[in-house]
Amino acid sequence: MNKAEVIDFINAHLGGHLATVEDGKPHVRGIFFYKADDDGIVFHTGTMKDLYRQVMANPNVETCFNDFQQGIQIRVSGVAQEIKDMDFKKEIVSKREFLQKMIESNAASYETLAVFYIKNCVATPWTMAANFATKEYIKF
């Protein structure tokens, strides 16, 4: 698998998992990522959430994306960097109906919407067919 195939796979399977660490203990949650590209992987959360606090305290994260029908999993580790670009936040909100509704109802605001790019990504693909093969590492 090459970098372009990893990015395409992630964009086809944006529902994944994100792991953080707090006080030396792992925390993992399901999350709907925004996109992946040559610069990394984008996700968003609220500034009032544990996820935000955990990433701000320790930006080292790992994600996991799966295609259960094909038996493919890709784990990606990297460093989350907060992006405060208002135009980028507006782009995300325009494509996420649930965020639009939250902002329209004042349940959230652009100030409480935190956007992160996971940078320095290292992807590790896995398949059942290659279960015991040497790991492959793909940087992007």
Contacts in CASP RR format, 6 or more apart in sequence:
PFRMAT RR
TARGET T0000
AUTHOR 0000-0000-0000
METHOD contacts of the structure
MODEL  1
MNKAEVIDFINAHLGGHLATVEDGKPHVRGIFFYKADDDGIVFHTGTMKD
LYRQVMANPNVETCFNDFQQGIQIRVSGVAQEIKDMDFKKEIVSKREFLQ
KMIESNAASYETLAVFYIKNCVATPWTMAANFATKEYIKF
1 9 0 8 1.000
1 74 0 8 1.000
1 123 0 8 1.000
1 125 0 8 1.000
1 136 0 8 1.000
1 138 0 8 1.000
2 138 0 8 1.000
3 38 0 8 1.000
3 123 0 8 1.000
3 138 0 8 1.000
3 139 0 8 1.000
3 140 0 8 1.000
6 36 0 8 1.000
6 74 0 8 1.000
6 76 0 8 1.000
6 123 0 8 1.000
6 125 0 8 1.000
6 138 0 8 1.000
6 140 0 8 1.000
7 36 0 8 1.000
7 37 0 8 1.000
7 38 0 8 1.000
7 140 0 8 1.000
9 65 0 8 1.000
9 67 0 8 1.000
9 72 0 8 1.000
9 74 0 8 1.000
10 33 0 8 1.000
10 36 0 8 1.000
10 41 0 8 1.000
10 65 0 8 1.000
10 74 0 8 1.000
10 76 0 8 1.000
11 35 0 8 1.000
11 36 0 8 1.000
12 67 0 8 1.000
13 65 0 8 1.000
13 66 0 8 1.000
13 67 0 8 1.000
14 32 0 8 1.000
14 33 0 8 1.000
14 34 0 8 1.000
14 35 0 8 1.000
14 65 0 8 1.000
15 30 0 8 1.000
15 31 0 8 1.000
15 32 0 8 1.000
15 33 0 8 1.000
15 65 0 8 1.000
16 30 0 8 1.000
16 31 0 8 1.000
16 32 0 8 1.000
16 33 0 8 1.000
16 63 0 8 1.000
16 64 0 8 1.000
16 65 0 8 1.000
16 66 0 8 1.000
17 28 0 8 1.000
17 29 0 8 1.000
17 30 0 8 1.000
17 31 0 8 1.000
17 63 0 8 1.000
17 64 0 8 1.000
18 28 0 8 1.000
18 29 0 8 1.000
18 30 0 8 1.000
18 31 0 8 1.000
18 33 0 8 1.000
18 43 0 8 1.000
18 51 0 8 1.000
18 61 0 8 1.000
18 62 0 8 1.000
18 63 0 8 1.000
19 26 0 8 1.000
19 27 0 8 1.000
19 28 0 8 1.000
19 61 0 8 1.000
19 62 0 8 1.000
19 63 0 8 1.000
19 64 0 8 1.000
20 26 0 8 1.000
20 27 0 8 1.000
20 28 0 8 1.000
20 51 0 8 1.000
20 54 0 8 1.000
20 55 0 8 1.000
20 58 0 8 1.000
20 61 0 8 1.000
21 27 0 8 1.000
21 54 0 8 1.000
21 58 0 8 1.000
21 60 0 8 1.000
22 50 0 8 1.000
22 53 0 8 1.000
22 54 0 8 1.000
22 57 0 8 1.000
22 58 0 8 1.000
27 50 0 8 1.000
27 54 0 8 1.000
29 51 0 8 1.000
31 43 0 8 1.000
31 45 0 8 1.000
31 51 0 8 1.000
33 41 0 8 1.000
33 42 0 8 1.000
33 43 0 8 1.000
33 63 0 8 1.000
34 42 0 8 1.000
34 43 0 8 1.000
34 44 0 8 1.000
34 92 0 8 1.000
34 95 0 8 1.000
34 96 0 8 1.000
34 115 0 8 1.000
35 41 0 8 1.000
35 42 0 8 1.000
36 42 0 8 1.000
38 140 0 8 1.000
39 117 0 8 1.000
39 119 0 8 1.000
40 117 0 8 1.000
40 118 0 8 1.000
40 119 0 8 1.000
40 121 0 8 1.000
40 140 0 8 1.000
41 63 0 8 1.000
41 76 0 8 1.000
41 117 0 8 1.000
41 118 0 8 1.000
41 121 0 8 1.000
42 83 0 8 1.000
42 92 0 8 1.000
42 115 0 8 1.000
42 116 0 8 1.000
42 117 0 8 1.000
42 118 0 8 1.000
43 80 0 8 1.000
43 115 0 8 1.000
43 116 0 8 1.000
43 118 0 8 1.000
44 92 0 8 1.000
44 99 0 8 1.000
44 113 0 8 1.000
44 114 0 8 1.000
44 115 0 8 1.000
44 116 0 8 1.000
45 51 0 8 1.000
45 52 0 8 1.000
45 55 0 8 1.000
45 114 0 8 1.000
45 116 0 8 1.000
46 52 0 8 1.000
46 108 0 8 1.000
46 112 0 8 1.000
46 113 0 8 1.000
46 114 0 8 1.000
47 111 0 8 1.000
47 112 0 8 1.000
47 113 0 8 1.000
47 114 0 8 1.000
48 112 0 8 1.000
52 114 0 8 1.000
55 61 0 8 1.000
55 80 0 8 1.000
55 82 0 8 1.000
55 116 0 8 1.000
56 82 0 8 1.000
59 79 0 8 1.000
59 80 0 8 1.000
59 81 0 8 1.000
60 77 0 8 1.000
60 78 0 8 1.000
60 79 0 8 1.000
60 80 0 8 1.000
61 77 0 8 1.000
61 78 0 8 1.000
61 79 0 8 1.000
61 80 0 8 1.000
61 118 0 8 1.000
62 75 0 8 1.000
62 76 0 8 1.000
62 77 0 8 1.000
62 78 0 8 1.000
63 75 0 8 1.000
63 76 0 8 1.000
63 77 0 8 1.000
63 118 0 8 1.000
64 73 0 8 1.000
64 74 0 8 1.000
64 75 0 8 1.000
64 76 0 8 1.000
65 73 0 8 1.000
65 74 0 8 1.000
65 76 0 8 1.000
66 72 0 8 1.000
66 73 0 8 1.000
67 73 0 8 1.000
70 127 0 8 1.000
71 127 0 8 1.000
71 128 0 8 1.000
72 125 0 8 1.000
72 126 0 8 1.000
72 127 0 8 1.000
73 125 0 8 1.000
73 126 0 8 1.000
73 127 0 8 1.000
74 123 0 8 1.000
74 124 0 8 1.000
74 125 0 8 1.000
74 126 0 8 1.000
75 123 0 8 1.000
75 124 0 8 1.000
75 126 0 8 1.000
76 118 0 8 1.000
76 121 0 8 1.000
76 122 0 8 1.000
76 123 0 8 1.000
76 124 0 8 1.000
77 121 0 8 1.000
77 122 0 8 1.000
77 124 0 8 1.000
78 118 0 8 1.000
78 119 0 8 1.000
78 120 0 8 1.000
78 121 0 8 1.000
78 122 0 8 1.000
79 118 0 8 1.000
79 119 0 8 1.000
79 120 0 8 1.000
80 116 0 8 1.000
80 117 0 8 1.000
80 118 0 8 1.000
80 119 0 8 1.000
81 116 0 8 1.000
81 117 0 8 1.000
81 118 0 8 1.000
81 119 0 8 1.000
82 114 0 8 1.000
82 115 0 8 1.000
82 116 0 8 1.000
83 115 0 8 1.000
83 116 0 8 1.000
83 117 0 8 1.000
84 115 0 8 1.000
85 115 0 8 1.000
86 110 0 8 1.000
88 115 0 8 1.000
89 110 0 8 1.000
89 113 0 8 1.000
89 115 0 8 1.000
90 110 0 8 1.000
92 99 0 8 1.000
92 113 0 8 1.000
92 115 0 8 1.000
93 99 0 8 1.000
93 100 0 8 1.000
93 103 0 8 1.000
93 110 0 8 1.000
93 113 0 8 1.000
94 100 0 8 1.000
99 108 0 8 1.000
99 113 0 8 1.000
101 107 0 8 1.000
102 108 0 8 1.000
103 109 0 8 1.000
103 110 0 8 1.000
103 113 0 8 1.000
120 139 0 8 1.000
121 139 0 8 1.000
121 140 0 8 1.000
122 137 0 8 1.000
122 138 0 8 1.000
122 139 0 8 1.000
123 137 0 8 1.000
123 138 0 8 1.000
123 139 0 8 1.000
123 140 0 8 1.000
124 135 0 8 1.000
124 136 0 8 1.000
124 137 0 8 1.000
124 138 0 8 1.000
125 136 0 8 1.000
125 138 0 8 1.000
END
